[in-house]
Amino acid sequence: MAFSIGSTPAVVSSEPGVAKEILTHPNFTDRPLKRSARELMFARAIGFAPSGTYWRMLRRIASTHLFAPRRIAAHEPGRQFDCSTMLSGIESEMASTGSVKLRNHLQGAALNNIMGSVFGKRYNLSEENADAEVLKKMVREGFALLGAFNWSDHLSWLPKMFDPSRVEKRCADLVPRVRKLVSEIIDEHRKSLEGCERQLGDNGDFVDVLLSLEGEEKLSEDDMVAVLWVCLLFYLPIQIMAYVDSSLSNALYRFYPFTCNIGRLNPNLVNCQKPETLYPSTVL
């Protein structure tokens, strides 16, 4: 079924074969650029960049440097450290309170995993950490802006009169904070590389990779900020999984008091994909 939401065409399909054809057809290559994505600099990131030379370059950089098997294997010690820290925190909380809230531990491990492999830094989450809390709030706000349905994306005349979701103001408040945070991390890496010649190894973080690119692959400062800002959102599915896990557990507990963790009933929850609310304009 095909219809329009304002000026935005949409397609609904209940057949897997048709859905697959839609996802692979050239006419559906470019994702509709939401206003929030444009305001949050995502127009230059791999999720929303139009199909073409620039998008193919971003994909090549990601596949070669961020998701390459050698690089993933090289960062295995960091993931093991994050896992050990998480398990130690769970054990400590269990010993002191007799119960464990897994959400905070999962979120902390996921955040440090992304921060370590992408930015080369980790937070000590065993105690209050103001920087980590600020970062979490920024990521939650960015994710909320990307996922929220906004009539202004479909009615081009509406923003001139009214911004019902306050997208423009919220983005204007968030973007300078994001740019400041990511730019400071980039500057720290630049300073660490000044005056020294070193070969980038597989265990280097993604910021070092982006700074080492030369020629056609070299990205501008704004492009690097946009790409790294997207990487921060990678850990959000863990937050959503923990929220869903908690909500379902609470609901089921009313009927099945022995159920304490829905993840035990369905281990496949850990394999959840990006939530479809990221791209509400695409209906399949």
Secondary structure, DSSP 8 states (H G I E B T S, - for coil): -EEEETTEEEE----HHHHHHHHHSGGG-S----HHHHHTTGGGSTTTS-TTHHHHHHHHHIIIIIS-HHHHHHTHHHHHHHHHHHHHHHHHHHHHHS---HHHHHHHHHHHHHIIIIIS----TTS--HHHHHHHHHHHHHHHHHHS--GGGT-TTHHHH--TT-HHHHHHHHHHHHHHHHHHHHHHHHHHHTT------TTS-HHHHHHH--GGG---HHHHHHHHHHHHGGGHHHHHHHHHHHHHHHHHHTT-TT---HHHH-GGGGG----GGG-TT---
